[in-house]
Amino acid sequence: MLALSILAALVALGAITLGNSLKIVKQYERGVVFRLGRVNAEPKAPGMTAIVPFVDKLEKVNLQIVTMPIPAQEGITRDNVTVRVDAVIYFKVVDPRKAVVDVEDYQLAVGQVAQTSLRSIIGQSELDDLLTNRERLNQGLAIMIDSPAVDWGIHIDRVEIKDVALPETMKRSMSRQAEAERERRSRVIIADGELQASNKLAQASEAMAHTPSALQLRLLQTIVEVAAERNSTLVLPFPVELLRFLENNTPAAPPTAEAKAEPTTDTPTEAADRSAAGATSSAPADLDAIVQAMSESLKLTGLMPEQERVTSDMPEEERTTSDSAAQSDSAEQEEHLGHA
């Protein structure tokens, strides 16, 4: 019985020893062996490997690319704008021995270096660079992180800036700037269109000046276009030059006998109103009378009779004397008619 117990204990001890001596290293891993605290020459390759139990210690190192997010860092840019920038870093271990021996925790070390480098990039860059020129900033950030990581057996694959958070006031200012820029572009485009349109109209007017019939054809075409919309009212343009031509070529009306016999002291404006009222009430039937009435209605001041103009040009004393003489003549005529 005792012999069987000893044999069973030896078998169990051998199994435990064998289990401790046989290790499996995966394909994406490398095994760094510490024998009595000293690093062995080369890391263990993937597969099953044997170590000396209770003497060797195997530490596995992952060689896959590690994706590590960098927490958002708040900083002030070179143009004094407060921003929050976060990024992501991709790195992998290229020397397992250095990654295990030279640095205590290489992932923590890479993360801290990435945060400080990101803060440094924020302080050295302007806001426009952070928003538009990220590729160059990513390359510079990768170089800054890769410099100390090379001594740790770490290779920085790439660094990407994920987001740039701006204050609300800065967002509103940038929105107003963008709106102003769009408004400027729209005004420039509209002005350019007006300039081109004016040039084309000038060329068209010059062509119509040599061929007056073209203007008449254009007027007829406009009438056709308006009539196509089925409007009940058709407005035709009446050129002001025609009114001026009629005004200049219309002879002045001769003063009537009644106007000569009754001198008045009306102002030129009142005389023009009276002549316009008389022209309107007469309602001429023929075309010449209509043109004359339109010409007289367009005038702001009318022609005064000769006697009225002479009376209005007299001094105040002579005008009073003439008025008293006219009154005395009228009184004598009434008295003579009474005797008769």
Buried (B, 14 or more C-beta within 10 A) or exposed (E): EEEEEEEEEEEEEEEEEEEBBEBEBEEEBBBBBBEEEEBBEEBBEBEEBEBEEEEBEBBBBBBEEBEBEBEBBEBEBEEEBBBBBBBBBBBBBBBBBBBBBBBEEBBEBBBEBBBEBBBBBBEEBBBEBBEEEBEEBBEBBBEBBBEBBEEBBBBBBEBBBEEBEBEEEEEEEEEEEEEEEEEEEEEEEEEEEEEEEEEEEEEEEEEBEEEEEEBEEEEEEEEEEBEEEEEEEEEEEEEEEEBEEBBEEBEEEEBEEEBEEEBBEBEBEEBBBBBBEBBEEEEEEEEEEEBBBBBBEEEEEBBBBEBBBEBBEEEEEEBEEBEEEEEEEEEEEEEEEEEE
